[in-house]
């Protein structure tokens, strides 16, 4: 990409640092973590030491004090090498920490953000339920006020970091009589990580001084097609006791807050999908330039030229969509439609590009000897998570039609 449009020297420095880290540390270990479906605690510690868990947050709250574009660069670069590592940073930052930054009181920010920004504990976001996926207004988890606390009952599914994490922003219904999208409130809930031994070994991931909410637990780990080194589980509330001071933002305003958070999340997921597509192209260029068939490099055949040219052109288009939406967000302009477009286009591109990459690798592409099969598996969820492709199209169309139709 001709990066002078969006990038300063600082952005380029961040990109080069993450690129080096990804190639030296993540690349050699990614296949094993994926194969074993194991959370990469050692690499997470290294990412925390580099400050990757607090990129866009102010230094006085323990962050790196950089801008939003720097954060998008980090996700983009990590995903070129491994999507599981990228989603670990992305879910923690956009979904776990940003709602506290956007809607938290000064006291809530002081308590939670320094821990999250330093990667001392991992964060997550609890919205999806068994009966409320695309229909997030269908939240069934309840929160009942009892004196100085609320009692939460229900469960959230497919939650990134539900097991390994300790701080979560979740939604629950506080006004059962209200219309679907009203009467929902956001809460900060805490629990112990399920990996106490591992966190002791690496020295991050658990904070014993953080008060935990009784009755919050993680259920079994999902066995997934892709993102296998990322921790995904059900988060369960059984008479969970959440202090009243953990209400995030106004009571009964949680739905609006979550839509705001998801708009930002779409840019992050767009960057992740873009990274996957670009990583797949880089693998193809290497492979086709060196692999010989019929006595010459595979890359010399016209059919391969066409495939590579299409991938590169679409990646260029996706790059502008992703970075333009990030720039709009960073400069305080409306970005809902652009974020949905970036997420939609980049995620569907990731699927096309990684599928084509497996094809260009021939039989080898179908083996675990090359990373393209993992990239293909990792790409699929980008069309589903944080709003399916169908939901993105609805968001875009609604923004286009505006007041023209009800």
Phi, psi and omega per residue, in radians:
X1 nan 2.423 2.997
X2 -1.298 1.697 -2.844
X3 -1.540 0.045 -3.067
X4 -1.181 -0.331 -3.129
X5 -1.119 -0.735 -3.048
X6 -1.948 -0.447 -2.915
X7 -1.715 2.446 2.919
X8 -1.772 3.105 3.078
X9 -1.048 -0.625 3.133
X10 -1.087 -0.724 3.107
X11 -1.057 -0.706 -3.132
X12 -1.171 -0.650 3.104
X13 -1.119 -0.753 3.094
X14 -1.059 -0.801 -3.129
X15 -1.031 -0.796 -3.107
X16 -1.162 -0.681 3.124
X17 -1.093 -0.835 -3.108
X18 -1.195 -0.643 3.124
X19 -1.078 -0.780 3.103
X20 -1.084 -0.825 -3.129
X21 -1.050 -0.784 -3.099
X22 -1.112 -0.712 -3.094
X23 -1.330 -0.592 -3.087
X24 -1.486 -0.616 -3.023
X25 -1.848 -0.815 -3.045
X26 -1.393 -0.773 -3.065
X27 -0.931 -0.822 -3.099
X28 -1.185 -0.388 -3.029
X29 -1.879 -0.202 -2.985
X30 -1.063 -0.704 -3.069
X31 -1.120 -0.735 -3.110
X32 -1.145 -0.749 3.126
X33 -1.088 -0.701 3.139
X34 -1.134 -0.804 -3.099
X35 -1.053 -0.753 -3.080
X36 -1.568 -0.052 -3.073
X37 0.888 0.869 -3.032
X38 -1.979 2.390 -3.141
X39 -1.238 2.297 -2.976
X40 -1.465 1.142 -3.043
X41 -0.947 -0.708 -3.121
X42 -1.087 -0.748 3.118
X43 -1.239 -0.590 3.095
X44 -1.071 -0.712 3.106
X45 -1.073 -0.761 3.134
X46 -1.107 -0.699 3.130
X47 -1.156 -0.641 3.091
X48 -1.123 -0.734 3.140
X49 -1.115 -0.544 3.101
X50 -1.391 -0.119 3.137
X51 1.446 0.298 -3.026
X52 -1.279 -0.241 -3.136
X53 -1.563 -0.066 -3.130
X54 -2.324 0.449 -3.021
X55 -0.849 -0.934 -2.996
X56 -1.591 0.129 -3.063
X57 -1.708 2.636 -3.064
X58 -1.102 2.631 -3.114
X59 -1.082 -0.584 -3.116
X60 -1.192 -0.229 3.041
X61 -1.880 0.362 3.060
X62 1.492 0.108 -3.130
X63 -1.520 -3.090 3.135
X64 -1.520 -0.166 3.087
X65 1.190 0.453 3.139
X66 -1.723 -3.140 -3.104
X67 -1.663 3.095 -3.073
X68 -1.141 -0.652 3.116
X69 -1.058 -0.646 3.108
X70 -1.053 -0.716 3.124
X71 -1.099 -0.760 3.137
X72 -1.115 -0.659 3.076
X73 -1.031 -0.737 -3.129
X74 -1.065 -0.838 -3.128
X75 -1.089 -0.787 3.136
X76 -0.995 -0.866 -3.091
X77 -1.198 -0.716 3.123
X78 -1.082 -0.736 -3.055
X79 -1.211 -0.383 3.066
X80 -1.066 -0.529 -3.100
X81 -1.770 -0.764 3.105
X82 -2.758 2.159 -3.079
X83 -1.220 -0.557 -3.126
X84 -1.077 -0.720 3.109
X85 -1.184 -0.645 -3.136
X86 -1.156 -0.750 -3.111
X87 -1.233 -0.473 3.093
X88 -1.087 -0.774 3.097
X89 -1.252 -0.710 -3.055
X90 -1.188 -0.854 -3.126
X91 -1.120 -0.685 3.140
X92 -1.117 -0.754 -3.034
X93 -1.415 -1.007 -3.063
X94 -1.237 -0.827 -2.994
X95 -1.554 -0.682 -3.082
X96 -1.449 -0.724 -3.000
X97 -1.750 -0.664 -3.014
X98 -1.080 -0.612 3.104
X99 -1.094 -0.584 3.117
X100 -1.221 -0.705 3.083
X101 -1.140 -0.696 -3.045
X102 -1.387 -0.606 -2.979
X103 -2.170 -0.076 -3.051
X104 -1.356 2.751 3.006
X105 -1.326 2.924 3.080
X106 -0.966 -0.711 -3.116
X107 -1.156 -0.751 3.126
X108 -1.112 -0.714 3.120
X109 -1.097 -0.799 -3.133
X110 -1.057 -0.648 -3.073
X111 -1.304 -0.755 -2.967
X112 -1.802 -0.641 -2.978
X113 -1.133 -0.744 3.126
X114 -1.013 -0.666 3.111
X115 -1.148 -0.757 -3.111
X116 -1.250 -0.766 -3.082
X117 -1.102 -0.594 3.133
X118 -1.451 -0.086 -3.076
X119 1.244 0.307 3.124
X120 -1.175 -0.623 2.952
X121 -2.298 2.767 3.134
X122 -1.750 2.604 -3.098
X123 -2.037 2.854 3.118
X124 -2.707 -3.055 -2.929
X125 -2.479 2.128 -3.068
X126 -1.933 1.730 3.141
X127 -2.123 -0.905 -3.024
X128 -1.160 2.397 3.092
X129 -2.246 2.905 3.127
X130 -0.923 -0.625 -3.141
X131 -1.865 0.149 -3.091
X132 -2.447 1.487 3.101
X133 -1.806 -1.633 3.063
X134 -1.057 -0.573 3.116
X135 -1.572 1.298 -3.053
X136 -1.155 -0.321 3.095
X137 -1.251 -0.188 -3.128
X138 -1.461 0.373 -3.121
X139 -0.926 2.230 3.122
X140 -1.886 -0.355 3.112
X141 -0.981 2.332 -3.074
X142 -1.962 2.652 3.039
X143 -2.310 2.088 -3.110
X144 -1.967 2.219 -3.125
X145 -1.260 2.279 3.061
X146 -2.385 1.652 3.116
X147 1.060 -2.047 -3.055
X148 -1.575 0.159 -3.140
X149 -2.570 2.989 3.012
X150 -1.968 2.629 3.037
X151 -1.927 2.086 -3.114
X152 -1.788 2.410 3.041
X153 -2.403 2.337 3.132
X154 2.518 -2.934 3.109
X155 -2.631 2.667 3.108
X156 -2.063 2.402 -3.120
X157 -2.008 2.811 3.119
X158 1.006 0.731 -3.067
X159 -1.647 2.069 3.087
X160 -1.154 2.247 3.138
X161 1.332 0.178 -3.130
X162 -0.954 -0.602 3.127
X163 -1.483 -0.945 -3.003
X164 -1.354 -0.379 -3.020
X165 -1.427 2.921 3.122
X166 -2.223 -0.292 -3.123
X167 -2.244 2.214 -3.089
X168 -2.332 2.505 2.939
X169 -1.796 2.142 -3.065
X170 -2.281 2.777 3.075
X171 -1.875 2.577 3.030
X172 -2.611 2.690 -3.104
X173 -1.458 2.073 -3.122
X174 -1.786 -0.306 3.114
X175 -2.258 1.622 -3.045
X176 -1.086 -0.394 -3.098
X177 -1.425 -0.272 -3.040
X178 -1.262 2.774 3.044
X179 -1.034 2.805 -3.033
X180 -0.678 -1.027 -3.004
X181 -1.515 -0.051 3.074
X182 -1.737 2.947 3.065
X183 1.289 0.285 3.092
X184 -1.918 2.386 -3.091
X185 -2.170 2.561 3.074
X186 -1.650 2.463 3.128
X187 -2.288 2.609 2.936
X188 -1.663 2.087 3.098
X189 -2.077 2.621 -3.092
X190 -2.236 2.651 3.053
X191 -2.734 2.956 3.061
X192 -1.364 2.589 3.006
X193 -1.105 2.656 3.107
X194 -1.479 -0.101 -3.077
X195 -1.918 0.872 -3.039
X196 -0.986 -0.707 -3.136
X197 -1.104 -0.822 3.135
X198 -1.103 -0.716 -3.117
X199 -1.176 -0.581 3.058
X200 -1.144 -0.717 -3.114
X201 -1.107 -0.790 -3.071
X202 -1.556 -0.320 3.066
X203 1.493 0.209 2.991
X204 -2.470 2.925 3.053
X205 1.824 -0.208 3.141
X206 -2.466 2.312 3.053
X207 -2.169 1.787 -3.081
X208 -1.127 -0.378 -3.086
X209 -1.424 -0.202 3.141
X210 -1.352 2.113 -3.139
X211 -1.112 2.312 -3.118
X212 -1.775 2.639 3.140
X213 -1.567 2.036 3.105
X214 -1.059 2.518 3.071
X215 1.578 0.076 3.068
X216 -1.828 2.195 -3.090
X217 -2.532 2.736 3.052
X218 -1.737 2.444 3.087
X219 -1.652 -2.819 -3.016
X220 -1.120 2.646 -3.130
X221 -1.332 2.388 3.105
X222 -1.290 2.446 3.068
X223 -1.723 1.852 -2.891
X224 -1.888 2.797 3.052
X225 -1.128 -0.831 -3.111
X226 -2.344 -3.032 -3.076
X227 0.845 0.718 -2.947
X228 -1.288 -0.365 3.087
X229 -1.540 -0.003 3.069
X230 -1.636 2.485 -3.085
X231 -1.520 2.048 3.138
X232 -2.251 2.157 -3.131
X233 -2.605 3.079 2.976
X234 -1.481 2.487 3.068
X235 -1.972 2.113 -2.969
X236 -1.994 2.397 3.076
X237 -2.032 1.977 3.079
X238 -2.054 1.768 -3.034
X239 0.819 0.791 -3.114
X240 -1.224 2.327 -3.110
X241 -1.709 1.974 -3.108
X242 -2.079 2.051 -3.096
X243 -1.008 2.574 -3.117
X244 -1.013 -0.563 -3.122
X245 -1.245 -0.084 3.094
X246 -1.585 0.021 3.002
X247 -1.124 2.278 -3.089
X248 -1.843 1.982 -3.103
X249 1.326 -3.055 -3.089
X250 -1.146 2.534 3.048
X251 -1.054 2.473 3.123
X252 1.193 0.289 3.111
X253 -2.016 0.201 -3.013
X254 -1.113 -0.597 -3.070
X255 -1.114 -0.785 3.137
X256 -1.081 -0.714 3.130
X257 -1.086 -0.712 -3.102
X258 -1.196 -0.648 3.084
X259 -1.069 -0.710 3.107
X260 -1.070 -0.782 -3.134
X261 -1.113 -0.732 -3.123
X262 -1.176 -0.585 3.069
X263 -0.994 -0.791 3.100
X264 -1.172 -0.698 -3.137
X265 -1.029 -0.546 -3.118
X266 -1.169 -0.577 3.099
X267 -1.177 -0.761 3.113
X268 -1.064 -0.754 3.135
X269 -1.237 -0.551 3.032
X270 -1.081 -0.738 3.119
X271 -1.128 -0.675 3.128
X272 -1.128 -0.817 3.139
X273 -1.106 -0.690 3.084
X274 -1.055 -0.778 3.109
X275 -1.044 -0.735 3.105
X276 -1.045 -0.819 -3.128
X277 -1.080 -0.756 -3.113
X278 -1.192 -0.711 3.085
X279 -1.054 -0.710 3.132
X280 -1.121 -0.719 3.104
X281 -1.090 -0.775 -3.141
X282 -1.046 -0.724 3.097
X283 -1.089 -0.697 -3.132
X284 -1.153 -0.703 -3.141
X285 -1.097 -0.783 3.106
X286 -1.030 -0.887 -3.003
X287 -1.178 -0.837 -3.046
X288 -1.247 -0.411 3.120
X289 -1.319 -0.431 -3.065
X290 -1.862 -0.481 -3.108
X291 -1.345 2.305 -3.117
X292 -1.886 2.438 2.960
X293 -2.432 2.519 -3.117
X294 0.919 0.595 3.039
X295 1.358 0.147 3.077
X296 -2.552 2.823 -3.100
X297 -1.029 2.454 3.128
X298 -0.963 -0.593 -3.094
X299 -1.144 -0.212 -3.107
X300 -1.501 -0.083 -3.137
X301 -1.493 2.460 -3.044
X302 -1.086 -0.674 3.127
X303 -1.022 -0.652 3.109
X304 -1.245 -0.682 3.070
X305 -0.943 -0.835 -3.082
X306 -1.076 -0.768 -3.122
X307 -1.096 -0.794 -3.126
X308 -1.150 -0.701 -3.132
X309 -1.122 -0.728 3.120
X310 -1.117 -0.793 3.137
X311 -1.029 -0.832 -3.082
X312 -1.113 -0.703 -3.125
X313 -1.148 -0.779 -3.137
X314 -1.175 -0.610 3.094
X315 -1.129 -0.711 3.101
X316 -1.053 -0.762 3.134
X317 -1.109 -0.795 -3.129
X318 -1.112 -0.632 3.130
X319 -1.031 -0.796 -3.132
X320 -1.177 -0.686 3.097
X321 -1.062 -0.815 -3.091
X322 -1.156 -0.879 -3.059
X323 -1.269 -0.501 3.070
X324 -1.166 -0.782 3.136
X325 -1.143 -0.638 3.096
X326 -1.135 -0.705 3.134
X327 -1.147 -0.714 3.089
X328 -1.043 -0.797 -3.141
X329 -1.089 -0.784 -3.091
X330 -1.114 -0.584 -3.095
X331 -1.639 0.202 3.021
X332 1.299 0.422 3.124
X333 -1.759 2.808 3.089
X334 -1.053 2.421 -3.077
X335 -2.473 0.151 -3.048
X336 -0.983 -0.902 -3.101
X337 -1.133 -0.782 -3.091
X338 -1.141 -0.649 3.106
X339 -1.139 -0.737 3.126
X340 -1.133 -0.700 3.104
X341 -1.121 -0.753 -3.135
X342 -1.095 -0.786 -3.122
X343 -1.155 -0.784 -3.131
X344 -1.077 -0.901 -3.043
X345 -1.196 -0.790 -3.086
X346 -1.170 -0.656 -3.102
X347 -1.231 -0.708 3.117
X348 -1.235 -0.576 3.038
X349 -1.114 -0.748 -3.136
X350 -0.999 -0.699 3.128
X351 -1.170 -0.786 3.117
X352 -1.101 -0.819 -3.038
X353 -1.172 -0.725 -3.105
X354 -1.271 -0.591 3.089
X355 -1.144 -0.753 3.116
X356 -1.136 -0.615 3.139
X357 -1.124 -0.726 3.084
X358 -1.073 -0.758 3.133
X359 -1.041 -0.797 -3.100
X360 -1.190 -0.405 3.071
X361 -1.460 -0.074 -3.138
X362 1.053 -2.537 -3.113
X363 -1.006 -0.605 3.139
X364 -1.100 -0.533 -3.122
X365 -1.117 -0.381 -3.103
X366 -1.573 -0.036 3.130
X367 -1.824 2.872 3.125
X368 -1.441 0.108 3.086
X369 -1.194 -0.448 -3.132
X370 -2.108 2.594 -3.039
X371 -1.323 -0.111 -3.027
X372 -1.169 -0.506 3.109
X373 -1.186 -0.635 3.089
X374 -1.170 -0.718 3.123
X375 -1.061 -0.688 3.141
X376 -1.135 -0.741 3.109
X377 -1.162 -0.681 -3.120
X378 -1.211 -0.458 -3.058
X379 -1.251 -0.587 -2.973
X380 -1.023 -0.735 -3.062
X381 -1.148 -0.372 3.127
X382 -1.113 -0.418 3.099
X383 -1.481 -0.095 -3.052
X384 -2.023 -0.866 -3.020
X385 -1.217 2.689 3.140
X386 0.912 0.750 -3.135
X387 1.710 1.984 -3.130
X388 -1.122 2.924 3.085
X389 -0.989 -0.656 -3.136
X390 -1.107 -0.754 3.125
X391 -1.125 -0.688 3.113
X392 -1.047 -0.723 -3.138
X393 -1.113 -0.652 3.101
X394 -1.142 -0.772 3.132
X395 -1.036 -0.818 -3.109
X396 -1.098 -0.814 -3.102
X397 -1.101 -0.703 3.119
X398 -1.102 -0.677 3.114
X399 -1.165 -0.637 -3.138
X400 -1.230 -0.726 -3.055
X401 -1.393 -0.535 3.092
X402 0.910 -2.136 -3.081
X403 -1.532 0.071 -3.081
X404 -1.170 -0.616 3.080
X405 -2.284 2.686 3.096
X406 -1.398 nan nan
